[in-house]
Amino acid sequence: MTLDYFFRPRGIAVIGASNDPLKLGYEVFKNLKKYRDGKVYPVNVKDEVVQGVRAYKNVKEIPGEVDLAIIVVPKRFVKQTLIDCGKKGVKGAVIITAGFGETGEEGKKEERELVEIAHRYGMRLIGPNCVGVMNTHNEVNATFIMDARKGDIAFVSQSGALGAGIVYKTVKEGIGFSKFVSVGNMADLDFAELMEYLADTEEDKAIALYIEGVKDGRKFIEVAKRVTKKKPVIALKAGRSESGARAASSHTGSLAGSWKIYEAAFKQGGVLIAETIDDMLSMARAFTQPLPRGKRVAIMTNAGGPGVLTADEIDKRGLKLANLEEKTIEELRSFLPPMAAVKNPVDM
């Protein structure tokens, strides 16, 4: 399965690109202007030039190939915009516009119509009600938020705002993402299909998921079983409580379901469960680092008590305290205070 047209497109159309800094279409186009592996075309029905680049009134007028369309127009124009994208031969569309499935039954019906249009033209959708997508390895930032740091963790978030917040957090803390995908309402592409794609990419070493609800549990488990044999998948599940589940339903229109069912599904699929955002990021980072070999462990501590407790835990888990070589002990003595204990645990 390939979804390369979302992450390595030859041409990108920003439909709703704007000269107004207060509009999302301004930020999306500004972020994409630095993309060099393909052409980026602004589409604006009024302005002939957007941010110094010639604009087109309709995606069908663009002379070059368009693999990816970023749709950031008012809701009433989304349906016709998608039809125009299909006629142009667009392969993937990211619908940032909100006001669909998360608003109730009528919105869900409109969402299904969008999927029908897309599939009629052989097109796949991310969203609606999302922030967009990034690939830091080729500077695709098809979102209205800041660039993530380049790294090797693929992060897929059902919440756009939370996903954006985590991008800001990781930039500040020096954590890198390879890809960021805000899936929004998941009208078409879902966690399972994105995991399947990310399993075979070279630059994505670990997959982190923020999940409010999964639409096809059986499909998720079957895909997760295959993917987790290749790469670690870490999930942070929101909506574990009754109140949280209700909030999730109103947020992205997802059915949060019973936490016990999700917990069992994650275990069955080999997905690691994170309790907090920091847990999710720490686990993902751990799996992208070279893993230590062997069972011998050295403890460095600034107090004896914690060293003893850690030694107990190491023994309980089938590991061993390493016997430090004399040259290591001498090196430690060269810079530690005279009263430091330089045998393992090393009490500094």
Number of C-alpha atoms within 10 A of each C-alpha: 9 12 16 15 19 27 23 18 22 18 20 29 28 27 28 23 29 27 18 12 10 9 14 21 27 21 20 27 29 20 19 23 18 14 17 12 13 15 17 23 26 32 30 23 14 11 15 14 15 21 15 8 12 13 25 23 16 18 26 18 12 17 10 14 16 25 24 29 29 28 28 27 20 12 15 10 12 19 17 12 19 24 17 16 28 22 12 20 18 27 22 26 27 27 27 28 22 21 18 24 26 22 15 13 12 12 16 18 12 15 22 15 14 23 18 14 18 23 14 11 17 13 21 21 24 26 29 31 27 26 32 28 22 26 23 21 16 15 20 25 26 31 27 21 19 14 21 26 20 18 20 23 23 24 26 25 25 30 23 21 15 14 22 22 13 18 22 17 14 16 17 11 10 12 19 18 29 22 26 27 28 29 32 32 27 24 22 20 16 21 25 21 18 18 23 19 15 22 23 15 11 8 17 19 24 25 29 26 23 22 20 25 25 19 15 11 14 13 13 20 21 14 18 28 16 15 23 20 12 13 19 20 28 24 24 20 21 19 20 18 13 13 9 13 21 17 18 24 20 14 18 27 23 23 17 24 19 14 16 10 10 19 16 13 18 22 14 13 21 19 23 18 19 20 11 13 15 13 15 21 19 13 19 25 19 11 16 17 10 7 8 8 6 8 12 13 17 16 17 16 17 11 13 14 11 15 18 14 10 15 19 14 12 18 11 10 9 9 15 16 17 14 13 15 9 10 9 13 15 11 11 17 16 10 8 14 11 10 9 14 17 20 18 18 23 20 19 17
